[in-house]
């Protein structure tokens, strides 16, 4: 009787272990980060004159920003910080960056190429993208809910935020959660704290 009990307990433990191990692996492999939404389809031209669409970033973790090359205020700060992120994951083929200009009339591929050279943008998967203005604005305002617009009363003539968006390998906008369990949604591209959080969360997704 004791032998049967021992065998039965051993069998139960074995079966539980077979069931539990995948669950443990799954919980470890999937970071506890919020899914904000799906990135819509897009297709634009990069600084090399090549067409880049959202499918290019399939199976990659990447960061998105909206900027313009003549921005006199926050864009230089944003892209110096983005270069820090580039350097942190340089050489990783599974990491990328997408920078969409909100002034495509001025920011041609040639202008974007010069801008990339000036800022030390050398990551193969960092694309500075230009194209149809309406499509870019729709992507920003509706696809990412990151406001961009024209305003002749502000310095530089355009309005946009200094936030970065983090995208996972399946094309989902992802975010860490605050101490109350609420998603922060976007990462502050102007502050060291936001950049450090982003670097940490890129690593989680990778």
CORPE-V83761 format. One record per residue. RES is the residue in one letter. PSI is psi in degrees with one decimal (999 if undefined). D_CENTER is the distance of its C-alpha to the mean C-alpha in Angstrom with 1 decimal. Layout:
res: (RES RES)
psi: (PSI PSI)
d_center: (D_CENTER D_CENTER)
This chain:
res: (X X X X X X X X X X X X X X X X X X X X X X X X X X X X X X X X X X X X X X X X X X X X X X X X X X X X X X X X X X X X X X X X X X X X X X X X X X X X X X X X X X X X X X X X X X X X X X X X X X X X X X X X X X X X X X X X X X X X X X X X X X X X X X X X X X X X X X X X X X X X X X X X X X X X X X X X X X X X X X X X X X X X X X X X X X X X X X X X X X X X X X X X X X X X X X X X X X X X X X X X X X X X X X)
psi: (-42.7 -38.2 -40.9 -39.9 -41.4 -45.1 -40.8 -43.8 -42.4 -41.3 -42.2 -44.2 -42.1 -46.8 -42.5 -39.6 -43.2 -38.4 -38.7 -35.6 -48.3 -35.6 -40.0 -45.2 -42.1 -42.3 -31.0 -38.9 -23.5 107.9 148.6 76.7 144.7 148.6 116.5 -35.6 176.7 137.1 127.8 167.2 143.8 161.0 118.7 -178.9 134.2 -174.8 -12.3 3.2 11.8 147.9 127.7 127.1 179.1 -27.8 -23.1 -34.6 7.3 136.4 13.6 148.2 130.1 163.1 140.2 139.7 160.3 131.1 -177.7 149.8 -25.9 8.7 124.0 0.0 -86.7 -24.1 -43.2 -38.9 -45.2 -45.6 -24.3 -38.2 -35.8 -34.1 -34.5 -41.0 -42.7 -48.8 -31.0 -37.3 21.7 133.8 -9.3 111.4 -11.0 8.7 143.2 173.6 141.0 116.5 114.2 123.3 141.3 7.3 62.7 -22.2 -36.0 -40.6 78.2 167.7 -38.1 -44.2 -42.1 -35.9 -43.2 -40.2 -44.1 -42.6 -41.0 -34.7 0.4 34.0 104.9 -5.6 127.8 -37.6 18.8 110.1 127.1 118.9 137.0 165.2 -146.3 124.7 -45.1 -39.8 -39.4 -44.1 -37.0 -41.7 -43.9 -53.5 -32.7 -40.0 -41.0 -11.0 35.9 108.9 132.4 149.2 168.7 141.5 108.6 -13.8 -9.3 156.6 126.6 -19.5 -0.2 150.1 138.8 166.0 169.2 21.1 149.4 145.9 142.5 127.0 137.1 -176.5 -18.1 7.3 21.5 138.4 124.9 159.0 144.5 167.7 150.9 -173.6 -15.0 3.5 9.2 140.0 141.0 -15.6 -61.2 165.0 133.3 111.5 1.6 -13.6 144.3 -37.4 -43.1 -38.2 -41.3 -42.1 -41.9 -43.1 -42.3 -40.4 -29.1 -45.3 -41.2 -45.2 -35.2 999)
d_center: (60.4 58.5 57.3 56.0 54.1 52.6 51.5 50.2 48.1 46.8 45.9 44.0 42.0 41.2 40.0 37.9 36.4 35.5 33.9 32.2 30.6 28.1 27.2 26.7 24.6 22.4 22.0 21.1 18.7 16.7 15.1 16.2 13.1 13.2 12.1 11.8 12.2 11.8 10.2 13.6 15.0 14.9 16.7 17.1 18.6 17.2 19.1 21.2 22.4 20.7 19.3 15.6 14.6 11.9 14.1 13.5 10.2 12.2 12.4 9.4 6.3 3.9 2.6 4.9 8.3 11.8 14.7 18.1 20.1 23.1 21.4 23.9 22.2 18.6 16.9 18.6 17.5 13.8 14.0 16.3 13.8 11.0 13.9 14.4 11.0 12.0 15.3 14.4 12.9 15.1 16.9 14.6 14.5 11.9 9.1 8.0 6.9 8.0 10.3 12.5 15.9 17.7 21.0 21.3 25.1 25.1 21.9 23.2 21.9 24.6 23.5 19.9 21.3 23.4 20.6 18.6 21.9 22.6 19.4 19.5 16.5 17.6 14.7 15.6 12.2 11.3 12.6 14.0 14.8 17.9 20.1 21.7 21.3 21.8 19.2 16.5 17.8 17.8 14.2 13.4 16.2 16.4 13.3 10.9 13.9 13.1 16.6 17.6 21.3 24.3 26.8 29.6 30.4 27.4 27.0 25.5 26.0 22.5 20.7 17.0 15.1 13.6 10.6 6.9 4.6 2.5 3.8 6.9 9.7 11.4 9.2 9.0 7.0 7.7 9.4 12.1 15.6 18.2 21.7 22.9 20.4 18.6 14.8 13.6 11.1 9.3 9.4 12.2 11.6 15.4 16.5 16.8 16.4 12.9 11.9 13.7 12.2 8.7 10.4 12.3 9.7 8.0 11.7 12.4 10.2 11.5)
